């Protein structure tokens, strides 16, 4: 059954408020509550109004957002999870051109120019490049709800499709909303049935149909996140669905490396001593996650030294990481040895890119050479043959 529209919610909310004994001078608050209650069933809306009457609180007060989140997640039976973005794209370190594009699209949506917004994005790149973080920051910049599509598959015949249809119905009523699908290559499946009586094919068709429904352009913004975009069916990443393909990369120069270390220090609630991080060997291929690990290791060394000095278990985290602790933590750190896996992820991201400006200089130069893309495709195929996927 479709969720109620704004007019139905307002009519029902006014009746529920009268039944609950809410005075007429709160009618405007009840109307605002009805307008903000997109995604709720009428029964859930009644529960919100009844609770506000019982506890003598404004129906549209600050508690409403938390209650709405709880009710929608409960009605979806864990199929969607609301995320409250705490940061905007201003918090993202590096990825300058990707940020420019996302900020431009965010401004368009905020101005109500939904027809110019993309239907969705494919955010790809090696593990640890901050795909989830940049997606959440995008939602924070637009100022709209952000939900993560969870596992909607069931072992019971027909229930998977019903779960997904309900989740999609909620998303349609919530708009505008950012929908994050992490590990999209595994989560969304493909057109093959794989011996499941056609469930996978039907689920795939339902998602593809919704992603391509232009009536929801700028209202449901899909963000497909994956480190292996080559495994994602072309039906989902074509123009008209996930239209903008943004590759993310590890820090490419010393300036990006310094900015990333500074960002991770802020995240870990410490500062770096003047002169840090200093020159970093770019061949280490440090990801954002690697850099955070180094900063945390340096912070732990400072804590241990403070404890050894007699501060005991009540030692306060050092506000500044010393040169000595930083150098020792960086020297001890061993980056992941999955070199071929990371290479295939990076090449796949380059090949999926829809705008040259998103690419670092050396990759831009490679694909601009005669046969450049073909050479990369051959290299990708060769590595996949070796690693078996």
LUMMARLUM-974364 format. One line per 5 residues: their letters; for each residue x, y, z of C-alpha. Coordinates in nm, 4 decimals, decimal comma. Each point is the difference from the previous one (the first is absolute). Example, Ala and Ser with C-alpha at 12.3 -4.5 7.8 and 13.67 -1.06 7.14 Angstrom:
% residues 2
AS) 1,2300/-0,4500/0,7800 ~ 0,1370/0,3440/-0,0660 .
% end
This chain:
% residues 389
XXXXX) 0,0000/0,0000/0,0000 ~ 0,1472/0,3396/-0,0979 ~ 0,0967/0,2363/0,2817 ~ -0,2302/0,3006/0,0515 ~ 0,0706/0,3252/-0,1826 .
XXXXX) 0,0271/0,3405/0,1698 ~ -0,3731/0,0819/-0,0288 ~ -0,1038/-0,3356/0,1452 ~ 0,2484/0,0399/0,2856 ~ -0,1247/0,3493/0,0846 .
XXXXX) -0,3681/-0,1047/0,0030 ~ 0,0764/-0,3030/0,2130 ~ 0,2300/0,1941/0,2353 ~ -0,2655/0,2631/0,0706 ~ -0,2539/-0,2719/0,0828 .
XXXXX) 0,2497/-0,1860/0,2200 ~ 0,0896/0,3225/0,1838 ~ -0,3666/0,0740/0,0721 ~ -0,0523/-0,3547/0,1272 ~ 0,3086/0,0282/0,2238 .
XXXXX) -0,1309/0,3264/0,1482 ~ 0,2677/0,2291/-0,1412 ~ -0,1327/0,3602/0,0133 ~ -0,0798/0,1862/-0,3210 ~ 0,2748/0,2574/0,0597 .
XXXXX) 0,2521/-0,2759/-0,0875 ~ -0,1523/-0,0681/-0,3414 ~ 0,2916/0,1618/-0,1846 ~ 0,2461/-0,2243/0,1853 ~ -0,2119/-0,3025/-0,0949 .
XXXXX) 0,0032/0,1084/-0,3675 ~ 0,3801/0,0392/0,0114 ~ 0,0255/-0,3456/0,1549 ~ -0,2106/-0,1437/-0,2827 ~ 0,2175/0,1731/-0,2605 .
XXXXX) 0,3194/-0,1374/0,1579 ~ -0,1342/-0,3512/0,0457 ~ 0,0690/-0,1273/-0,3523 ~ 0,0901/-0,3682/0,0200 ~ -0,2278/-0,0744/0,2963 .
XXXXX) -0,3164/-0,2074/-0,0137 ~ -0,3192/0,1569/0,1347 ~ 0,0200/-0,2263/0,3046 ~ 0,3559/0,1205/0,0718 ~ -0,1158/0,3607/-0,0427 .
XXXXX) -0,2785/-0,0654/0,2525 ~ 0,2611/-0,1374/0,2439 ~ 0,2084/0,3172/-0,0282 ~ -0,2988/0,2286/0,0593 ~ -0,1333/-0,2091/0,2875 .
XXXXX) 0,3431/-0,0020/0,1662 ~ 0,0305/0,3805/-0,0299 ~ -0,3463/0,0426/0,1564 ~ 0,0808/-0,2405/0,2837 ~ 0,3355/0,1601/0,0785 .
XXXXX) -0,1282/0,3541/-0,0665 ~ 0,2741/0,0758/-0,2549 ~ -0,0302/0,1751/-0,3388 ~ -0,0685/-0,2589/-0,2681 ~ 0,2660/0,1557/-0,2257 .
XXXXX) 0,2568/0,0422/0,2775 ~ 0,3616/-0,1253/-0,0076 ~ -0,1096/-0,3434/0,1198 ~ -0,2010/-0,0481/-0,3202 ~ 0,3032/-0,0613/-0,2248 .
XXXXX) 0,1324/-0,2752/0,2267 ~ -0,3453/-0,1582/0,0317 ~ -0,0531/0,0133/-0,3764 ~ 0,3360/-0,1691/-0,0593 ~ -0,0853/-0,2723/0,2503 .
XXXXX) -0,3469/-0,0613/-0,1454 ~ 0,1181/-0,0175/-0,3615 ~ 0,2872/-0,2349/0,0830 ~ -0,2410/-0,2187/0,1979 ~ -0,2610/-0,0040/-0,2777 .
XXXXX) 0,2726/-0,0945/-0,2492 ~ 0,1105/-0,2841/0,2307 ~ 0,3659/0,0995/-0,0215 ~ 0,0005/0,0361/-0,3796 ~ 0,1171/0,3617/0,0192 .
XXXXX) 0,2141/0,1816/0,2532 ~ -0,0092/0,3767/0,0436 ~ 0,3306/0,1814/0,0278 ~ 0,0206/0,3488/0,1413 ~ 0,2871/0,1649/-0,1937 .
XXXXX) 0,2140/0,1943/0,2446 ~ 0,2290/0,1554/-0,2599 ~ -0,0124/0,1604/-0,3427 ~ 0,2314/-0,0309/-0,2997 ~ 0,2167/0,2698/0,1573 .
XXXXX) 0,1303/-0,2743/0,2328 ~ 0,1279/-0,2115/-0,2908 ~ 0,3756/0,0128/-0,0506 ~ 0,1312/-0,0285/-0,3575 ~ -0,2162/-0,1118/-0,2947 .
XXXXX) -0,0278/0,3652/-0,1049 ~ -0,1756/-0,0483/-0,3348 ~ -0,2399/-0,2599/0,1393 ~ -0,0923/0,2416/0,2788 ~ -0,0620/0,2805/-0,2489 .
XXXXX) -0,2428/-0,2127/-0,1982 ~ -0,1839/-0,1258/0,3081 ~ -0,0219/0,3490/0,1505 ~ -0,1372/0,1371/-0,3268 ~ -0,2683/-0,2708/-0,0115 .
XXXXX) -0,0832/0,0577/0,3678 ~ -0,0562/0,3720/-0,0650 ~ -0,2288/-0,0831/-0,2933 ~ -0,2174/-0,2233/0,2188 ~ -0,0126/0,2615/0,2768 .
XXXXX) -0,1162/0,2595/-0,2582 ~ -0,2755/-0,2381/-0,1064 ~ 0,1526/-0,0567/-0,3456 ~ -0,0647/-0,3723/0,0168 ~ -0,0047/-0,0450/-0,3775 .
XXXXX) 0,3736/0,0749/-0,0147 ~ 0,0941/-0,2471/0,2749 ~ 0,1339/-0,3445/-0,0918 ~ -0,2136/-0,3068/0,0632 ~ 0,2890/-0,1532/0,1872 .
XXXXX) 0,3724/-0,0405/0,0469 ~ 0,2432/-0,2870/-0,0199 ~ 0,2744/0,0666/0,2563 ~ 0,2870/-0,2399/-0,0589 ~ 0,3662/-0,0440/0,0809 .
XXXXX) 0,2325/-0,2188/0,2069 ~ -0,0887/-0,0913/0,3567 ~ 0,0693/0,2714/0,2546 ~ -0,0514/0,2999/-0,2307 ~ -0,3003/0,1347/0,1943 .
XXXXX) -0,2927/-0,0984/-0,2222 ~ -0,2517/-0,0311/0,2851 ~ 0,1265/0,3178/0,1636 ~ -0,0343/0,2156/-0,3104 ~ -0,3508/-0,1372/-0,0650 .
XXXXX) -0,1147/0,0912/0,3508 ~ 0,1631/0,3432/-0,0248 ~ -0,1874/0,0593/-0,3258 ~ -0,3296/-0,0632/0,1813 ~ 0,1159/0,2389/0,2714 .
XXXXX) 0,0722/0,2704/-0,2575 ~ -0,3440/-0,0351/-0,1599 ~ -0,1684/-0,0103/0,3409 ~ -0,2329/-0,2900/-0,0837 ~ -0,0543/-0,3386/0,1676 .
XXXXX) 0,2526/-0,2715/-0,0701 ~ -0,0874/-0,3685/0,0165 ~ 0,1992/-0,3174/-0,0491 ~ -0,1773/-0,2804/-0,1857 ~ 0,0549/-0,3115/0,2119 .
XXXXX) -0,0314/-0,3685/-0,0838 ~ -0,3579/-0,0525/-0,1185 ~ 0,0349/-0,3628/-0,1096 ~ -0,2024/-0,2693/0,1748 ~ 0,0039/-0,3808/-0,0092 .
XXXXX) -0,3780/-0,0075/-0,0489 ~ -0,1469/-0,0047/-0,3515 ~ -0,1415/0,3373/-0,1017 ~ 0,1062/0,1812/0,3191 ~ 0,3169/0,1496/-0,1510 .
XXXXX) -0,1962/0,1812/-0,2697 ~ -0,2546/0,1187/0,2575 ~ 0,2759/0,1302/0,2276 ~ 0,1609/0,1909/-0,2827 ~ -0,3289/0,1454/-0,1272 .
XXXXX) -0,0790/0,1320/0,3485 ~ 0,3467/0,1542/0,0327 ~ -0,0334/0,1648/-0,3431 ~ -0,3458/0,1306/0,0915 ~ 0,1459/0,1634/0,3110 .
XXXXX) 0,2817/0,1560/-0,2039 ~ -0,2460/0,1376/-0,2552 ~ -0,2035/0,1641/0,2751 ~ 0,3046/0,1399/0,1812 ~ 0,1554/0,1901/-0,2922 .
XXXXX) 0,2223/0,1827/-0,0280 ~ 0,2250/-0,2636/0,1520 ~ 0,3504/-0,1378/-0,0588 ~ 0,0090/-0,3798/-0,0195 ~ 0,3393/-0,1608/0,0666 .
XXXXX) 0,0583/-0,3542/-0,1222 ~ 0,3368/-0,1202/0,1296 ~ 0,1777/-0,2898/-0,1726 ~ -0,2498/0,0545/-0,2816 ~ 0,1523/-0,2688/-0,2235 .
XXXXX) -0,0983/-0,2629/0,2573 ~ -0,3155/0,1602/0,1432 ~ -0,1976/0,0639/-0,3183 ~ 0,0608/-0,3254/-0,1845 ~ -0,0625/-0,0413/-0,3739 .
XXXXX) -0,2500/-0,1388/-0,2498 ~ 0,1106/-0,3603/0,0549 ~ -0,2275/-0,2160/0,2158 ~ 0,2755/-0,2211/0,1464 ~ -0,2491/-0,2761/0,0862 .
XXXXX) -0,2177/0,2190/0,2245 ~ -0,3203/-0,0334/-0,2043 ~ 0,0586/0,3352/-0,1653 ~ 0,0130/0,2077/0,3194 ~ 0,3356/0,1640/-0,0819 .
XXXXX) -0,1181/0,0945/-0,3483 ~ -0,3236/0,1526/0,1329 ~ 0,1816/0,1924/0,2746 ~ 0,2502/0,1330/-0,2511 ~ -0,2801/0,1104/-0,2331 .
XXXXX) -0,1832/0,1809/0,2834 ~ 0,3101/0,1959/0,1021 ~ 0,0980/0,0799/-0,3582 ~ -0,3528/0,1223/-0,0760 ~ -0,0049/0,2288/0,3049 .
XXXXX) 0,3485/0,1369/-0,0687 ~ -0,1044/0,0885/-0,3536 ~ -0,3340/0,1640/0,0899 ~ 0,0620/0,3640/-0,0967 ~ -0,3016/0,1171/0,2019 .
XXXXX) 0,2291/-0,0346/0,3025 ~ 0,2969/0,1906/-0,1428 ~ 0,1440/0,2051/0,2857 ~ -0,2478/-0,1609/0,2405 ~ 0,1689/-0,3390/0,0399 .
XXXXX) 0,3751/0,0353/-0,0494 ~ 0,1655/-0,3412/-0,0266 ~ 0,3613/-0,0365/0,1087 ~ 0,1461/-0,3378/-0,0944 ~ 0,3277/-0,0645/0,1801 .
XXXXX) 0,2392/-0,2718/-0,1104 ~ 0,3691/-0,0751/-0,0330 ~ -0,0762/-0,2277/-0,2967 ~ -0,2195/0,1958/-0,2438 ~ 0,0946/-0,2480/-0,2729 .
XXXXX) -0,2173/-0,2586/0,1793 ~ -0,3047/0,2278/0,0081 ~ -0,2509/-0,0750/-0,2794 ~ 0,0083/0,2576/-0,2786 ~ -0,3790/0,0377/0,0289 .
XXXXX) 0,0428/0,1793/0,3348 ~ 0,2963/0,2214/-0,0847 ~ -0,1204/0,1269/-0,3374 ~ -0,1089/0,3575/-0,0655 ~ -0,3498/0,0589/0,1347 .
XXXXX) 0,0741/-0,1963/0,3177 ~ 0,3401/0,0418/0,1652 ~ 0,0946/0,2826/-0,2353 ~ 0,3106/0,1481/0,1603 ~ 0,2896/-0,2403/0,0612 .
XXXXX) 0,2489/0,1462/0,2457 ~ 0,3270/-0,1863/0,0633 ~ 0,1835/0,0625/0,3263 ~ 0,3729/-0,0563/0,0433 ~ 0,2623/-0,0092/0,2710 .
XXXXX) 0,1893/0,3276/0,0613 ~ 0,1884/0,0803/-0,3189 ~ 0,2557/0,2579/0,1175 ~ 0,1569/0,1403/0,3140 ~ -0,2620/0,2749/0,0337 .
XXXXX) -0,2845/-0,2548/-0,0010 ~ 0,1960/-0,2213/0,2396 ~ 0,0475/0,2877/0,2456 ~ -0,3671/0,0954/-0,0237 ~ -0,1057/-0,3600/0,0649 .
XXXXX) 0,2268/-0,0344/0,3055 ~ -0,1364/0,3289/0,1373 ~ -0,3584/-0,1173/-0,0558 ~ 0,0611/-0,3327/0,1724 ~ 0,1689/0,1764/0,2911 .
XXXXX) -0,3133/0,2118/0,0462 ~ -0,2129/-0,3143/-0,0136 ~ 0,2185/-0,1596/0,2695 ~ -0,0156/0,3185/0,2139 ~ 0,3710/0,0770/-0,0155 .
XXXXX) 0,2225/0,2444/-0,1865 ~ 0,3276/-0,0652/-0,1752 ~ 0,3212/0,1660/0,1149 ~ 0,1268/0,2762/-0,2317 ~ 0,1730/-0,1539/-0,3009 .
XXXXX) -0,2084/-0,3163/-0,0013 ~ -0,0667/-0,2117/-0,1930 ~ 0,2954/0,1077/-0,2139 ~ 0,0918/-0,1768/-0,3250 ~ -0,1853/-0,3324/-0,0349 .
XXXXX) 0,0978/-0,2700/-0,2474 ~ -0,2922/-0,0015/-0,2448 ~ 0,0969/-0,3494/-0,1177 ~ -0,1304/-0,1318/0,3320 ~ -0,3478/0,0558/-0,1457 .
XXXXX) -0,1480/0,1077/0,3331 ~ -0,3794/0,0152/0,0049 ~ -0,2025/0,2265/0,2274 ~ -0,0609/-0,2994/0,2263 ~ 0,3763/-0,0711/0,0090 .
XXXXX) 0,0730/0,3604/0,0925 ~ -0,2563/-0,0108/0,2800 ~ 0,1666/-0,3169/0,1303 ~ 0,3404/0,1712/0,0064 ~ -0,1412/0,3020/0,1860 .
XXXXX) -0,1705/-0,2242/0,2569 ~ 0,3208/-0,1996/0,0499 ~ 0,1914/0,3214/0,0662 ~ -0,2715/0,1125/0,2416 ~ 0,0218/-0,3323/0,1890 .
XXXXX) 0,3772/0,0438/0,0364 ~ -0,0587/0,3377/0,1614 ~ -0,2559/-0,1494/0,2381 ~ 0,2342/-0,2827/0,0968 ~ 0,2813/0,2446/0,0691 .
XXXXX) -0,2317/0,2128/0,2158 ~ -0,1054/-0,3120/0,1935 ~ 0,3617/-0,1065/0,0498 ~ 0,0744/0,3469/0,1343 ~ -0,2414/-0,0654/0,2868 .
XXXXX) -0,3318/0,1305/-0,1258 ~ -0,1498/-0,3471/0,0482 ~ -0,3304/-0,1095/-0,1461 ~ -0,1380/0,3544/0,0101 ~ 0,2469/0,1147/-0,2640 .
XXXXX) -0,1436/0,2663/-0,2283 ~ 0,0590/-0,0393/-0,3735 ~ 0,2887/0,2212/-0,1149 ~ -0,1236/0,3033/-0,1927 ~ 0,2966/-0,0084/-0,2381 .
XXXXX) 0,1788/-0,2887/-0,1699 ~ 0,3755/0,0318/0,0330 ~ 0,2514/-0,0421/-0,2799 ~ 0,1407/-0,3071/0,1752 ~ -0,3354/-0,1773/0,0404 .
XXXXX) -0,1032/0,0794/-0,3576 ~ 0,3260/-0,1245/-0,1513 ~ -0,0147/-0,3223/0,2031 ~ -0,3650/-0,0676/-0,0922 ~ 0,0621/0,0621/-0,3710 .
XXXXX) 0,3120/-0,2165/0,0023 ~ -0,1865/-0,2876/0,1676 ~ -0,3014/0,0107/-0,2318 ~ -0,0150/-0,2607/-0,2784 ~ -0,2492/0,0793/-0,2786 .
XXXXX) -0,2232/-0,2741/-0,1380 ~ 0,1780/-0,2438/-0,2307 ~ -0,3062/-0,0393/-0,2271 ~ 0,1756/0,1842/-0,2812 ~ -0,1773/-0,1664/-0,2923 .
XXXXX) -0,3400/0,0353/0,1653 ~ 0,0565/0,3716/0,0536 ~ 0,1269/0,0408/-0,3556 ~ -0,3094/-0,1626/-0,1473 ~ -0,2206/0,2235/0,2160 .
XXXXX) 0,1847/0,3113/-0,1150 ~ -0,0033/-0,0937/-0,3697 ~ -0,3712/-0,0872/0,0199 ~ -0,0703/0,3411/0,1540 ~ 0,1940/0,1770/-0,2761 .
XXXXX) -0,1872/-0,1875/-0,2727 ~ -0,3378/0,0833/0,1570 ~ 0,0728/0,3736/0,0364 ~ -0,2470/0,2209/-0,1908 ~ 0,1961/0,3293/0,0192 .
XXXXX) 0,3733/0,0390/-0,0631 ~ 0,0320/0,2708/0,2621 ~ -0,0562/-0,2589/0,2755 ~ 0,3223/-0,1810/-0,0968 ~ 0,3513/0,0724/0,1335 .
XXXXX) 0,2452/0,1287/-0,2611 ~ 0,1789/-0,3265/-0,0732 ~ -0,3254/-0,1898/-0,0527 ~ -0,1372/0,2785/-0,2178 ~ 0,3119/-0,0230/-0,2116 .
XXXXX) -0,0246/-0,3796/-0,0333 ~ -0,3599/-0,0081/-0,1230 ~ 0,0661/0,2897/-0,2394 ~ 0,2682/-0,1944/-0,1863 ~ -0,1002/-0,1979/-0,3129 .
XXXXX) -0,1337/-0,3345/0,1189 ~ 0,0385/0,1096/0,3615 ~ -0,3365/-0,1338/0,1171 ~ 0,0515/-0,3239/-0,1918 ~ 0,3351/-0,0574/0,1707 .
XXXXX) -0,1618/0,0557/0,3404 ~ -0,2813/-0,2400/-0,0840 ~ 0,2554/-0,2631/-0,0992 ~ 0,1918/0,0523/0,3220 ~ -0,3230/-0,0251/0,2002 .
XXXXX) -0,0928/-0,3265/-0,1733 ~ 0,3492/-0,1424/0,0605 ~ -0,0087/0,0801/0,3726 ~ -0,3513/-0,1404/0,0370 ~ 0,1246/-0,3220/-0,1568 .
XXXX) 0,2784/-0,0197/0,2594 ~ -0,2074/0,0843/0,3083 ~ -0,2999/-0,1970/-0,1217 ~ -0,2664/0,2744/0,0131 .
% end
